[in-house]
Amino acid sequence: MSAAQPPENVSAAGPAIILVEPQLGENIGMVARAMANFGLSELRLVNPRDGWPSEKARAAASRADHVIDAVTVFGDLASAVADLNFVFATTARERDGFKPVRGPVEAGRALRARQIAGQRTGILFGRERFGLYNDEVGLADEIVTFPVDPGFSSLNIAQAVLLMSYEWMKSGLEDETTTNFSSPEMKPASKEELHGLFAYLEGALEARGYFRPAPKKPKMVDNLRAVLTRAGFAEPELKVLRGIISSLDRFSPAMPRGDGSPGDDPRRLPAAARNRKTDQEG
């Protein structure tokens, strides 16, 4: 296979992902999907075992077609990295030599700094079965390795690409804790509202005979207050709790909601009224 040249219009927005002799089209497709998740688009293949193009890769890419369509195939690794200024090699095992070794967080930041400086960068990923040869690692400037369990250090190639792609994107965020969406803003409840909820609940529980035996009521009340008067409740949350308590207080299993007025529940009528109603029905 003859060496190819990278396209001139490749975006300089991120490092090139370089797969050395990938075996399965499905793995290439999953790599493309992982790249697209985090804004990377330049995928280079060195001697893919089953050739290129690959419909299996496109199917596994899950609509990351822009990555698949822009794939460049090379006949050897030296050609694949020739136009790059800086290259990381990924490996899970210690190598002989004097190359600096970084973790993924530090590597992502280093790649970002070089991109800002106008350099073209790349990350090498080896074969599915055994990774990169030592002479292939030798073509890189530095090594990046992941903090995995030493007893099970092998990563699927798409997983490895996903981790580095994530660190690349994270390194460009103004705030690494920023999310794409957030929870709705809610006004914190006032102490008056919290105490009002508790008083309402205590009255409902008292009517239902919850505080039994009577000598334990003070401790039970203290426990309820500790739970329900904590800081952090918002006004809408209190409204939800009030609605729940109201429903439980007004309706019973014998008279569930939809079966008529709660006042029709015989168990809620005074004894005289209940007897009178029974006599009328008889």
Helices and strands as residue ranges (DSSP letters): E 16-20, H 25-37, E 43-46, H 55-60, H 65-69, E 72-74, H 77-81, E 86-90, E 101-102, H 104-116, E 121-125, H 134-137, E 142-144, G 150-152, H 157-171, H 191-207, G 214-216, H 217-228, H 235-250, G 262-264, G 266-268, H 271-281
